[in-house]
Amino acid sequence: MEPVISSADGPPRTSLSEYVVQVLRDRLATGLLAPGEHLRETELAEELDVSRGPIREALAMLEAEGAIEIRRHRGAFVSVLTTEDVDEVHTLREAIEVLAAERAATRMTAEHIAELDRILAAMKVTSGSVEPQEAVRLDLSFHDVMYEAADHERLRRVWRSIRSQVSFFLYTRNVNFPDFPTVGFPEHNQLRDALCSGDPAHARAAAASHLSGAYTRLSQLDLPHRSEIPTARRHRSR
């Protein structure tokens, strides 16, 4: 897969930090940046022809997403995803998502349904191909609506606290299993119907079933265990 954005393209007219984020995301997706690789601010700034300010902002954004880790006095490194990371984020997400689905099933408004249908329409036209980051954007946008419909502020806060980590995991899943064009629409459409059914138990079951697919795919990857990662990296939990 060819990179969507390369350093040769030069900084766009949009935010420089967003430009750097997109370049680094693309390199992560194409394997140009390997897990554990050191990202040096000075080298990136020189290569991308930007100051170190946007580089630092971009690295902070990627750290919030879980894609990289910043170690004190050592710099930024590409994150190493472990089996424990996948299990912990999945089980936490499942715990809050089934509650969100249960509540949303009796609180969906016409506006919520219209927004879900708009997102589903965008998913449906990805039947040819879709970039991993766009697949993640559509996926998370759908679930944002569900959490909004749940009408539970503390639940939304927990979702927002893990959303960036879920984004990183979905990105990894879509890079390694590029089947979103065939499963994205039907899987989310089934969840949409359950959310609109008015049946909380049905919505809970549908949410749990929906999450199992991404978890199963990530579980198939040959990921290391946390105990196999050098101690300096294991101090940071996601």
C-alpha positions as CSV (number, residue, x, y, z in Angstrom):
1,M,0.0,0.0,0.0
2,E,1.5,3.4,-1.0
3,P,1.6,6.2,1.6
4,V,-1.3,8.7,1.2
5,I,0.9,11.5,2.5
6,S,4.7,11.7,2.1
7,S,7.3,14.2,3.2
8,A,7.7,15.2,-0.5
9,D,4.1,16.6,-0.4
10,G,5.2,19.3,1.9
11,P,3.1,21.0,4.6
12,P,-0.5,21.7,3.6
13,R,-2.4,24.9,4.3
14,T,-4.1,23.2,7.3
15,S,-2.6,22.9,10.8
16,L,1.0,21.9,10.6
17,S,0.6,19.6,13.6
18,E,-2.3,17.8,11.8
19,Y,-0.1,17.4,8.8
20,V,2.6,15.8,10.9
21,V,0.0,13.5,12.5
22,Q,-1.2,12.4,9.1
23,V,2.3,11.7,7.9
24,L,3.1,9.6,11.0
25,R,-0.2,7.8,10.9
26,D,0.4,6.8,7.3
27,R,3.9,5.5,8.1
28,L,2.5,3.5,11.0
29,A,-0.1,2.0,8.6
30,T,2.4,1.1,5.9
31,G,4.9,-0.4,8.3
32,L,7.5,2.4,7.7
33,L,7.5,2.9,11.4
34,A,8.0,-0.2,13.4
35,P,6.9,-0.9,17.0
36,G,9.4,0.4,19.5
37,E,11.1,2.8,16.9
38,H,12.5,6.0,18.2
39,L,10.9,9.2,16.8
40,R,13.4,12.0,16.9
41,E,12.0,15.5,17.0
42,T,14.9,17.2,15.2
43,E,15.1,14.7,12.4
44,L,11.3,14.9,11.8
45,A,11.3,18.7,11.8
46,E,14.1,18.8,9.3
47,E,12.5,16.1,7.0
48,L,9.0,17.6,7.1
49,D,10.2,21.2,6.9
50,V,8.4,22.4,10.0
51,S,9.6,23.7,13.4
52,R,9.8,21.5,16.4
53,G,6.6,23.0,17.9
54,P,4.2,21.2,15.5
55,I,6.3,18.0,15.9
56,R,5.8,18.1,19.7
57,E,2.0,18.8,19.3
58,A,1.7,15.9,16.8
59,L,3.5,13.5,19.1
60,A,1.3,14.6,22.0
61,M,-1.8,13.9,19.9
62,L,-0.5,10.5,18.9
63,E,0.4,9.6,22.5
64,A,-3.2,10.5,23.5
65,E,-4.4,8.0,20.8
66,G,-2.0,5.3,22.2
67,A,0.0,5.1,18.9
68,I,3.2,6.3,20.5
69,E,4.6,6.7,24.0
70,I,6.7,9.5,25.3
71,R,9.4,8.6,27.8
72,R,10.9,11.2,30.1
73,H,14.4,12.3,29.0
74,R,14.3,9.7,26.2
75,G,11.8,10.9,23.7
76,A,9.0,9.4,21.7
77,F,8.7,5.8,20.6
78,V,6.2,3.8,18.6
79,S,3.9,1.9,20.9
80,V,4.2,-1.9,21.2
81,L,0.7,-3.3,21.4
82,T,0.4,-6.3,23.8
83,T,-2.2,-9.0,24.3
84,E,-3.0,-7.5,27.7
85,D,-3.6,-4.1,26.2
86,V,-6.1,-5.6,23.8
87,D,-7.9,-7.6,26.5
88,E,-8.1,-4.7,29.0
89,V,-9.4,-2.1,26.5
90,H,-11.9,-4.6,25.1
91,T,-13.3,-5.8,28.4
92,L,-13.6,-2.2,29.6
93,R,-15.3,-1.1,26.4
94,E,-17.7,-4.0,26.5
95,A,-18.7,-3.1,30.1
96,I,-19.7,0.5,29.2
97,E,-20.9,-0.2,25.7
98,V,-23.6,-2.7,26.6
99,L,-24.9,-0.2,29.1
100,A,-24.8,2.6,26.5
101,A,-26.7,0.4,24.1
102,E,-29.3,-0.6,26.7
103,R,-30.0,3.0,27.6
104,A,-30.0,4.3,24.0
105,A,-32.6,1.7,22.9
106,T,-35.3,3.6,24.9
107,R,-33.9,7.1,24.2
108,M,-33.2,7.3,20.5
109,T,-34.6,10.4,18.9
110,A,-35.3,11.1,15.2
111,E,-32.1,13.1,15.1
112,H,-30.1,10.3,16.5
113,I,-31.5,7.8,14.0
114,A,-30.9,10.2,11.1
115,E,-27.3,10.7,12.1
116,L,-26.8,6.9,12.4
117,D,-28.3,6.5,8.9
118,R,-26.1,9.2,7.5
119,I,-23.0,7.4,8.8
120,L,-24.3,4.1,7.6
121,A,-24.7,5.5,4.1
122,A,-21.1,6.6,4.2
123,M,-20.0,3.1,5.3
124,K,-22.1,1.5,2.5
125,V,-20.2,3.4,-0.2
126,T,-16.9,2.0,1.0
127,S,-17.7,-1.3,-0.8
128,G,-14.6,-0.8,-3.0
129,S,-11.9,0.3,-0.5
130,V,-11.3,2.7,2.4
131,E,-8.2,4.0,4.1
132,P,-7.8,2.6,7.7
133,Q,-8.1,6.1,9.3
134,E,-11.4,6.8,7.4
135,A,-12.8,3.4,8.5
136,V,-11.9,4.3,12.1
137,R,-13.5,7.8,11.8
138,L,-16.8,6.3,10.5
139,D,-16.7,3.5,13.1
140,L,-16.2,5.9,16.1
141,S,-18.7,8.4,14.8
142,F,-21.4,5.8,14.8
143,H,-20.6,4.8,18.4
144,D,-20.4,8.5,19.5
145,V,-24.1,8.8,18.5
146,M,-25.0,5.8,20.6
147,Y,-23.3,7.3,23.7
148,E,-25.0,10.6,23.0
149,A,-28.4,8.9,22.8
150,A,-27.7,7.0,26.1
151,D,-28.1,10.3,27.9
152,H,-25.6,9.5,30.7
153,E,-22.9,12.1,31.2
154,R,-20.6,10.0,33.4
155,L,-20.8,7.1,30.8
156,R,-19.9,9.6,28.1
157,R,-16.9,10.7,30.2
158,V,-15.6,7.1,30.5
159,W,-16.1,6.6,26.7
160,R,-14.1,9.8,26.0
161,S,-11.3,8.6,28.3
162,I,-10.7,5.5,26.3
163,R,-11.9,6.7,22.8
164,S,-8.3,7.5,21.6
165,Q,-7.1,4.0,22.7
166,V,-10.0,2.4,20.9
167,S,-9.1,4.5,17.8
168,F,-5.5,3.1,17.9
169,F,-6.8,-0.5,18.3
170,L,-9.3,-0.1,15.5
171,Y,-6.6,1.4,13.3
172,T,-4.3,-1.6,14.0
173,R,-7.2,-4.0,13.3
174,N,-8.1,-2.3,10.0
175,V,-4.4,-2.3,8.8
176,N,-4.0,-6.0,9.5
177,F,-7.6,-7.0,8.5
178,P,-8.7,-4.6,5.7
179,D,-12.2,-6.0,5.5
180,F,-14.1,-2.9,6.6
181,P,-15.6,-2.4,3.2
182,T,-17.4,-5.8,3.5
183,V,-18.2,-5.9,7.2
184,G,-18.4,-2.3,8.3
185,F,-21.9,-1.5,7.0
186,P,-23.7,-4.8,7.7
187,E,-22.3,-5.1,11.3
188,H,-23.2,-1.5,12.2
189,N,-26.5,-1.8,10.4
190,Q,-27.5,-4.7,12.6
191,L,-26.5,-2.7,15.7
192,R,-28.5,0.2,14.4
193,D,-31.6,-1.9,14.1
194,A,-31.2,-3.2,17.6
195,L,-30.7,0.3,19.0
196,C,-33.9,1.4,17.2
197,S,-35.9,-1.6,18.4
198,G,-36.9,-0.2,21.7
199,D,-35.8,-3.4,23.4
200,P,-32.9,-2.8,25.9
201,A,-32.0,-6.5,26.2
202,H,-31.8,-6.9,22.4
203,A,-29.6,-3.8,22.2
204,R,-27.3,-5.1,24.9
205,A,-26.8,-8.4,23.2
206,A,-26.2,-6.7,19.8
207,A,-23.6,-4.4,21.3
208,A,-21.7,-7.3,22.9
209,S,-21.9,-9.3,19.6
210,H,-20.7,-6.3,17.6
211,L,-17.6,-5.8,19.7
212,S,-16.6,-9.5,19.6
213,G,-15.6,-9.2,15.9
214,A,-12.9,-6.6,16.3
215,Y,-11.6,-8.3,19.5
216,T,-11.4,-11.7,17.7
217,R,-9.4,-10.2,14.8
218,L,-7.0,-8.4,17.1
219,S,-6.6,-11.6,19.2
220,Q,-5.3,-13.4,16.0
221,L,-2.3,-11.1,15.7
222,D,1.0,-12.3,17.0
223,L,1.3,-9.8,19.8
224,P,3.8,-9.9,22.7
225,H,2.8,-10.3,26.3
226,R,3.4,-7.3,28.6
227,S,6.0,-9.2,30.5
228,E,8.0,-9.6,27.3
229,I,8.3,-5.8,26.9
230,P,11.3,-4.0,28.5
231,T,10.5,-2.6,31.9
232,A,10.7,1.0,30.8
233,R,7.8,0.5,28.4
234,R,5.7,-1.5,30.9
235,H,5.4,1.4,33.4
236,R,2.9,3.1,31.0
237,S,-0.5,1.5,31.1
238,R,-3.2,2.2,28.5
